[in-house]
Amino acid sequence: MTIFESLNNTTDKAVDSAEKYIKTSRAYLRLKVFQQITLSLSLVVKMAIIGALVLLAIIFTAVSAAIAIGNALDSISLGYLIVGACFLLLALVIYYLRKHIERKLIATMSEKYFD
């Protein structure tokens, strides 16, 4: 009988250890998910704020550059046309470099999330 009791005690200890491990793993997983959600949300908020401020700066700079170019050429509409063409050229360059930008972004984000 002592062998069966010893086996029963060992089995109970193993079950208790397994339950404790599962509870601990679950708690860790919940904390990890919370960390990832918080990191993602803070990144989105920061990017939205910075993006809005940069957009405002670009708009004001573009308008002032168009007016300055227009005054220099004695044609305000030509100044706006030149600034618009510069933005179009910039958009084309970014479009052709989109794969490189995507790879760089994925590499940066994977370092943040999988560390």
C-alpha positions in Angstrom: 0.0 0.0 0.0 2.8 2.4 0.7 3.9 2.3 -3.0 0.4 3.3 -4.0 0.2 6.0 -1.5 3.6 7.3 -2.6 2.5 7.2 -6.2 -0.7 9.0 -5.3 1.3 11.7 -3.4 3.7 12.1 -6.3 0.8 12.4 -8.8 -0.9 15.0 -6.6 2.2 17.0 -6.4 2.7 16.8 -10.2 -0.9 17.9 -10.8 -0.5 20.8 -8.3 2.7 21.9 -10.1 1.1 21.7 -13.5 -1.9 23.8 -12.3 0.4 26.4 -10.8 2.4 26.5 -14.1 -0.7 27.0 -16.1 -2.0 29.8 -13.9 1.4 31.5 -14.0 1.7 31.1 -17.8 -1.8 32.5 -18.2 -1.0 35.5 -16.0 2.2 36.1 -18.0 0.3 35.9 -21.3 -2.3 38.4 -20.1 0.5 40.8 -19.0 2.3 40.4 -22.4 -0.9 41.1 -24.3 -1.6 44.2 -22.1 2.0 45.4 -22.8 1.6 44.9 -26.6 -1.8 46.7 -26.7 -0.5 49.5 -24.6 2.6 49.8 -26.8 0.5 49.8 -30.0 -1.9 52.3 -28.7 0.8 54.7 -27.5 2.5 54.4 -30.8 -0.7 55.2 -32.7 -1.4 58.2 -30.5 2.1 59.6 -30.8 2.1 59.1 -34.6 -1.2 60.8 -34.9 -0.1 63.8 -32.9 3.2 64.1 -34.6 1.6 63.5 -38.0 -1.0 66.3 -37.4 1.7 68.8 -36.4 3.9 67.9 -39.3 1.0 68.2 -41.7 0.2 71.7 -40.4 3.9 72.7 -40.8 3.9 71.4 -44.3 0.7 73.2 -45.3 2.0 76.5 -43.9 5.4 76.1 -45.5 3.9 75.1 -48.8 1.6 78.1 -48.9 4.4 80.5 -47.9 6.7 79.0 -50.4 4.1 79.3 -53.2 3.5 82.9 -52.3 7.3 83.6 -52.3 7.8 81.9 -55.6 4.8 83.6 -57.0 6.1 87.0 -56.0 9.5 86.3 -57.4 7.9 85.2 -60.8 5.2 87.9 -60.7 2.5 85.2 -60.9 1.0 83.8 -57.7 -0.7 81.0 -59.6 2.6 79.9 -61.1 4.1 79.7 -57.6 1.3 77.4 -56.5 1.7 75.3 -59.6 5.5 74.9 -59.0 4.9 73.9 -55.3 2.2 71.5 -56.4 4.5 69.9 -58.9 7.2 69.5 -56.2 4.6 67.7 -54.0 3.7 65.5 -57.0 7.3 64.7 -57.6 7.8 63.9 -53.9 4.8 61.6 -54.0 6.2 59.7 -57.0 9.5 59.2 -55.3 7.8 57.8 -52.2 5.6 55.6 -54.4 8.7 54.1 -56.0 10.5 53.6 -52.7 7.4 52.1 -51.0 8.8 48.5 -50.8 12.0 49.7 -49.2 10.0 51.8 -46.7 7.7 48.8 -45.9 10.7 46.5 -45.2 12.3 49.1 -42.9 9.0 49.6 -41.1 8.4 45.9 -40.7 12.0 45.4 -39.4 11.6 48.2 -36.9 8.2 47.0 -35.6 9.3 43.4 -35.3 12.2 44.4 -33.1 9.8 46.3 -30.8 7.2 43.6 -30.6 9.3 40.4 -30.4 11.9 41.5 -27.9 
